[in-house]
Amino acid sequence: MNQPHVAQPQPVFQVDPFVVQTLRAVLGKKLVVETIRGSVSGDLREVKPESCRGAAS
C-alpha cells in the first residue's frame, strides 16, 4: 500500500527581458494591467522579475 513519492508539478514562469525593461521605464507612473483574472490599476513602485520564478499566484 506504500506508494512511491510522486513530485508535484511546479509552475515555471519565464521572465521576458523586454517586459521587464518596459516596466522599469514606467516606474512611478500610473498604469493598468489587464489579465485573464481581471485588471489592476495604480502607480508602479517596483519591478521584481526574480520573485516571479516558481511562485504561484
Phi and psi in degrees as GROMACS dihedral restraints (atoms count N, CA, C in turn):
[ dihedral_restraints ]
;  ai    aj    ak    al  type     phi  dphi    fc
    3     4     5     6     1   -76.0    20    10
    4     5     6     7     1   118.1    20    10
    6     7     8     9     1   -98.2    20    10
    7     8     9    10     1   143.5    20    10
    9    10    11    12     1   -64.0    20    10
   10    11    12    13     1   149.2    20    10
   12    13    14    15     1   -64.6    20    10
   13    14    15    16     1   126.4    20    10
   15    16    17    18     1  -109.2    20    10
   16    17    18    19     1   122.1    20    10
   18    19    20    21     1   -67.2    20    10
   19    20    21    22     1   134.9    20    10
   21    22    23    24     1   -76.8    20    10
   22    23    24    25     1   140.3    20    10
   24    25    26    27     1   -63.4    20    10
   25    26    27    28     1   140.2    20    10
   27    28    29    30     1  -111.8    20    10
   28    29    30    31     1   134.4    20    10
   30    31    32    33     1   -66.1    20    10
   31    32    33    34     1   144.1    20    10
   33    34    35    36     1  -122.2    20    10
   34    35    36    37     1   126.9    20    10
   36    37    38    39     1  -115.1    20    10
   37    38    39    40     1   130.3    20    10
   39    40    41    42     1   -94.6    20    10
   40    41    42    43     1   135.3    20    10
   42    43    44    45     1   -95.4    20    10
   43    44    45    46     1   122.2    20    10
   45    46    47    48     1   -87.3    20    10
   46    47    48    49     1   114.3    20    10
   48    49    50    51     1   -57.3    20    10
   49    50    51    52     1   -33.6    20    10
   51    52    53    54     1   -63.9    20    10
   52    53    54    55     1   -42.2    20    10
   54    55    56    57     1   -65.3    20    10
   55    56    57    58     1   -44.0    20    10
   57    58    59    60     1   -60.6    20    10
   58    59    60    61     1   -46.7    20    10
   60    61    62    63     1   -61.9    20    10
   61    62    63    64     1   -42.0    20    10
   63    64    65    66     1   -65.2    20    10
   64    65    66    67     1   -43.0    20    10
   66    67    68    69     1   -64.7    20    10
   67    68    69    70     1   -39.5    20    10
   69    70    71    72     1   -63.5    20    10
   70    71    72    73     1   -29.5    20    10
   72    73    74    75     1   -70.8    20    10
   73    74    75    76     1   -20.2    20    10
   75    76    77    78     1  -112.0    20    10
   76    77    78    79     1    19.2    20    10
   78    79    80    81     1   -56.3    20    10
   79    80    81    82     1   135.5    20    10
   81    82    83    84     1    83.9    20    10
   82    83    84    85     1    -2.3    20    10
   84    85    86    87     1  -104.2    20    10
   85    86    87    88     1   158.5    20    10
   87    88    89    90     1   -77.6    20    10
   88    89    90    91     1   139.3    20    10
   90    91    92    93     1  -153.5    20    10
   91    92    93    94     1   165.8    20    10
   93    94    95    96     1  -122.6    20    10
   94    95    96    97     1   130.3    20    10
   96    97    98    99     1  -113.3    20    10
   97    98    99   100     1   122.7    20    10
   99   100   101   102     1  -109.0    20    10
  100   101   102   103     1   132.0    20    10
  102   103   104   105     1  -130.5    20    10
  103   104   105   106     1   179.0    20    10
  105   106   107   108     1   -68.1    20    10
  106   107   108   109     1   -15.5    20    10
  108   109   110   111     1   -94.7    20    10
  109   110   111   112     1     0.6    20    10
  111   112   113   114     1   127.3    20    10
  112   113   114   115     1  -166.0    20    10
  114   115   116   117     1  -125.8    20    10
  115   116   117   118     1   155.3    20    10
  117   118   119   120     1  -132.3    20    10
  118   119   120   121     1   136.3    20    10
  120   121   122   123     1  -129.3    20    10
  121   122   123   124     1   153.4    20    10
  123   124   125   126     1   156.1    20    10
  124   125   126   127     1  -168.7    20    10
  126   127   128   129     1   -88.2    20    10
  127   128   129   130     1   133.3    20    10
  129   130   131   132     1   -80.2    20    10
  130   131   132   133     1   119.0    20    10
  132   133   134   135     1   -99.3    20    10
  133   134   135   136     1   -33.2    20    10
  135   136   137   138     1  -158.6    20    10
  136   137   138   139     1   158.9    20    10
  138   139   140   141     1  -122.2    20    10
  139   140   141   142     1   123.1    20    10
  141   142   143   144     1  -128.6    20    10
  142   143   144   145     1    78.3    20    10
  144   145   146   147     1   -62.8    20    10
  145   146   147   148     1   -31.2    20    10
  147   148   149   150     1   -69.1    20    10
  148   149   150   151     1   -23.1    20    10
  150   151   152   153     1   -78.3    20    10
  151   152   153   154     1    -9.7    20    10
  153   154   155   156     1   -84.5    20    10
  154   155   156   157     1   -18.3    20    10
  156   157   158   159     1   -72.8    20    10
  157   158   159   160     1   118.0    20    10
  159   160   161   162     1    77.6    20    10
  160   161   162   163     1     1.6    20    10
  162   163   164   165     1   -93.0    20    10
  163   164   165   166     1   128.6    20    10
  165   166   167   168     1   -98.4    20    10
  166   167   168   169     1   135.2    20    10
